[in-house]
């Protein structure tokens, strides 16, 4: 068994590094991917390998990021619009600049007052994920099944939870779903330790600043939009303008209009800006060696809740589900602490970060982790499979039935992982 486990782990490590590679060609073939965590959920059909003979699904453990949203603040739109309006009034825009101003003015009719809100697409994403879950594992949702649904305090997460739960209820109105959004559970739904906050508030920033300066090239863009160099000299911060327009361009896929802003950039510019954006998430939420594992350890309490909730479900002998809703900064550490395939790779060279970590592959809008549990009623054996964005994933545990793993083996791994990570940071006790 030790030999099998060693071979499995080595194959997992080698396969993971190769599979995680993200190339410029991949990104420029689908510019929406250059939006990083603004990437709209790309899955329309889940992947489900039939369970081994004699096993039936009985419990689902889930963590999902909120669905597609507008940019965080109205100012993310108005900042650019106000600058363009001032430039237009001063006759300082090129024809392309006037086109940009016109498109942005049109967009703001949709976005005004909705900064940070869930979009209609975000609602549909969660409804569809829930529907596919119900259709794939109908045994879990038969009758008056008790389901726990908990969300962070942010409205877009609460509404994502509601969309998910309502979709399930439409399939089976008898479901007994308890929905909660309260500070009581924030220490695992959305936790950032003092140790992690200390790192993310300062330690990584100077190295990142140099990387961003090297990979941000705003001069061509600014020259294409503004016709008056004196106006640019007095009013325009080229770096900030390029980044502000990048956010708008990236977020358009979440709003569902016919407008696009990608054509104001070259593919190379978008790729470079994404590499900077991706760097931030790798350094602050991922398994980057330089952060000493502190951000990943933020998910220790969430891992504890997953283990304990699964054990309770197994002991009950009933069917049930645990649904959790939060943010990208929670989903990325969770995927890493679970050691899902491709999600915990390490790379020290910032120029190669994107070859080991790609934010949009782990935490697109409505990104999610699902653990599906199966039981053999004759033997009592429990299997589990792990899914990231509805795709079955490997973990460094030996199995001859992939994507299915013995829960006892998986639990042994995760108990060890929990202890290692809980020792790195300050955690507050979990409440039932």
N, C-alpha and C positions, 0 to 999 in steps of 0.2 A: 504493500500500500504506500509506503514512504517513497519507493521508487516511482510509482505511478504519479503521486502528488508532485514530486520534484519535476518530472517530465512535463506534467500539466502546467506547472508554474512557469517553467522556462519557455514553453510554447506560447503561453499567455503573454509573457513579457515581450517576446520577439514579434508575435502577431500584432500586439497592441501598438508598438512603435511604428510598424509598417502601415497599419490601417489608419493611424491618426494623422498621417501626412496630409497637410492641406497646401495646395499649390496655387500660384497666381492664376493658372489656367482655369482651375475649378472655380475660383472666385469671380473672375471676369466673365465666365460663361453664364453665371447667374448673379447679377449685380446685387440682388436682394441679400445675398449672403454677406456682402460687405457691410451690411447693417449690423452685423454681430448679434447682440441680444435683441435687436429690433426685428430680427428675421421672423416673419410670420410663420406660425406652425406649419410645417411642410407635409405632415402625414395626413392622408385621407383614407388609409386602410391599414389596420393593425396586422402584425405578423403573429400567428398563433400556431405553434406546432401541437398536434394532437397529444394529449396526455398519455403516458404509458397505460397499458391495459390494467384495469382494476382501480385506477385513480380518478377521482372526481374533484373539481375545484370546490372549495368551501370557504375561503377567506381571501380578501384582497386588502393589501396595505398600499396606500397611495400618498404621494406628495406631488402637488402640481403648482407650477408658477401661474400667476394670473395670466389671462389672455391678452391679446393685442390691445395696446392703449395708445392714447395720444401722447405727444411729448410731455414730459413731466410738468412743465409750467407753460402758461399762456405766453410768458415772456420769451420762451424759446422760438415762438413764431413772430411776436411783435417786435423783438429786438432787430431782426433783419428787415422786417417790413418798414419800420420807422426809419431806418437808415436809408433804404431805397427810396422812400417817399421824399426824404430830405434831399437826396441826390437828384431825384427827378425834378424837384422844384428848382434846383440850382443848375439844371441842364447838364448834369454830370454823369449821366448814364449813357452807355452805348445802346444801340438797338437791342442787343441781347440782354442788357441790363433792364431795359423797359419790359422785355418779355418776362424776365424773372419777376419783376415787380407785379406785373399783371397776374401771373400764375399764383404768386403768393397771396395777393389780395383776394383772389378767388378761393384759395384754400382756407383762408381765415374766416370765411363765412361758415365753414363747417367746424373749425376748431375753436372758435372764440368761446371762452368760458369753460372749456373742457380739458384744460391741462391736467394730465395724470389720470384721466378717466378711462375706464374700459370702453373700447369701441364696439359697435355692433358685430364686427368680425370676432372680437375677443369673446363675446357671448356665444357665438356659433361654434367657436373652437371647442369650448368646454362642453357644450351640448353634444357635439359630435363625438368627442372622446368618451363621454359617459355612455352614449348610445352604443358605440363599438364595444365598450367594456361589457355592457349588458348582453349584447348579442354574442360575444365570445364566451362568456361565462354565465349563462342563464341559471345554472344550478345555484349560484351564489345568491341570486336575487329572487328566489321563489318565496311566495307567501309574505308574511309580516316580519320580514327580516329587520333586525336592529342595525342601523348604520350610524356611525359617528362621523360628523363632518365639522371640521374646525378650521378657522381662517384667522390670519393676522387682522389687525385693526384697520387696515387700509381699504377704502371702499371698493377699489377695483378687484381686490382679493375676495372680499365678501360677495360681490356680485358674480365673480367667477364661481365661487362655491354654490351660490344660488342657481346659476345656470346649469351647473353639473348635476345638482340634486334634483332640480325640476325635470331635467331630461330623464333621469332614472325613474322618477315618479310617474312620468308619462308612460313608461314601459310597464310599470307595476305600481298602481296607486296605493297598494297596501303596504308598501315599504314604510318602515318606521325610522325616519331620518331625523336625528337631532343635530341642529346647526348651532354653532357657537362662534362668536368672535369676542374675545375677552383677553385682558392682560394675563389671566391665569395660565395660559398656555404659550405665552410669547417666549418663554425661556427655552422652548424647543422649536417652535414654528419659525421664529426669526430671531436667532440669538447671535450676538457679537460680544465676545468677551473683552474685558479690560485689556488683556494682553494682546489680543488681536487688534483692538482699536488703537493701541499704542503704536503697533507696527504700521497699520494702514494710514495713520494720521501723519506720519513723517518719514519712516525709514526708507521707503522705496522711492520716494518722490524725486530726489535729485537725479538718480540714474534714469528714471522714466523721463524727466524733463529733457535730458540730453537726447534720449531716443526720439521723443516727440519732435523736438526741434530739427533733428536730422531727417525725419520722415514726413514733415509737413511742408509742402511746397505751394504756397498760396499765390505767388506772383502772377502766374499765367491766368488763373481764375479771376483775380482782382482786375487785371488789365482787360479782361474780356467783358467785365461788367461795368466798370467805371471809366469814363472818358476824360475826366479832369484830374490830372495828377495833383493839383493843388488841393482839391477836395479830398483825395485819398490821403495826402500828407497830413491834413488837419483833422479828418473825421473817421478814417477807416483804419482799424487794426487788422491787417491782412490775415494774420494767424487766426484771430477770433472769428473773422468773417467766414473763412474757409470752414472752420469747425462748426459754426452755427448753421451754415448751409448744408453741411454733411449730415447733421442731426435731422434736419428737415427732410432731406432726400432719403435717408435711411428709414424714417418713420412713415413714409407714404404708403408702404406696403401694408401697414396696419390700419389705414384710414379708409381704404377702398374708394378712391376717386380715380378718375382717368388721368389726373395730373401726375407728372413725374419731374424730378429735378436732377436725375442722374446725368442728363445730357450736358449739364453745366460743368461736369468733371470729366477727366479722362479716366479710363479704367485703371491706369497705374496710380493715379491720385487716390481713387477710392480704395484700392488695395492697400496703399501705404497708410491711409487714415485708419482703415480697419485694423491693421497690424498694431497701431497705437492703442486703439480701443480694446483690442484683444489682450494686449500687454497688461492693461489695467486690471482686467478680470483675472488673468493668470496670477498676477502678483498679489492681488487683494483677496481672492476667493479660491484660487486653485491650488494645486500641489507643487507650486514653484519652490525649489529648494531654499531660496533666499528668505522665505517667510517663516522658516522653521516649523512648518506645519500648523501654525496658529490658526489661520482661517479655516482649514479643514477640520481642526479640532472644535470649531464652533458648532459642528454638526453632531457632537458627541451625545448631547441630550436627545437630539432627534433620533439618533441611532438607538439609544436606550429605549425611547418610546416605541420604536418599531419592533424591537426584540420583545419587550414586555407585552405589547398589544398582541403580537403574534402568539406568544405563549398563552395569553388569556383566551384568545380565540380557539386555540387548539384544545385547551383544557375544557372549554365550555361544551364542546361537541356540536355546536350549532354553526350555521352559516352566518357570516357577517362581513362587514367591510369597515375600514378606517380611512377616511378621506381627509387630507390636509392641504391647505392652500397658502402659498406664500410668494416668494420672490426669487429672482435669479441669483441673488447673493446668498440664498439658502440652498437652492437646488444644486449649484455647482459644488459646494463643499459636501453635500450629501452624496452626489455621484462619486466623488473622490473617496470619501470615507467608506462607502460601500465597495470600493475598488472595482467599480464597473469597468469593463473593457474600454480602453482608450481614455478614461476619465481621471486617472491618477498618475499620468506619465510626468517625468521630470526633465527639465531642460534648463541649463544655467545661462546659456547665451541668448540675450534678448533678440538677436537677429534670427534665432531659430525657434523662438517661442511658438510661432504658429505651426511648426511641424510637430509639436507635442500637445498643443492645446488649442482648441478652436471653440470659442464661446457659443457660436450659433449651433454647433453640433450637440451641445449639452443643454443649453438653456435658451432655446428660441421662445418667443411668446407662446404661452400655454405649455411649455416643456414640462415633462412629468417623469417620475419614477414609479413603477408599479411592481410590487412583489405579489405574485399569484401563488396561493398555497393549494396543494392537492393532497387528498387523503385516500388511502386504501382501507376501506371499512373492514376488510377481513384481517389484515395484518396490523393495522393501526399506523403503518409507516406514513410519514408526511414528507412530501417533496415541495420544493419551491422553485419558481423561475423568476428571474429578474429582468425587467424591461426598462429601457430608457427611450422615451418618446415612441412607445409602442413597438420597439424593436428589441428582440431577445438578446441579452448580453451575457458574456462570459465573466466569471469571477475566478480568482486563483484558488479554487477548490476542485479536487479531483471528482470526476463524474464519468460514468459510461453511458449517461442518458441525456446529454445536453439537448435542450436548454434546462433540463431539470436536475436539481441538486437535492440531496438529503438535507432536510432542515437541521438535523442535529449537527452535520458537518458545517453548514453555513453559520449556525448559531455559535459554534466553537470559534470560528474565525472572527465573527463580529464581537463576541465577548472579549476576545483578546485585543481587537482593534479599539473597542470602547475604552478599555483600561489604559491603553497606550495614549489615547488622545485626551481622555479626561484628566490625565496627570499633567497635561501641558497648560491648562487654562483654569480659570475660576468658573465653576458651575454652580447654579442655584438648584435646590432640590426640585424634582418634578412633583406635580400634584396630580391626583387621579382625575 
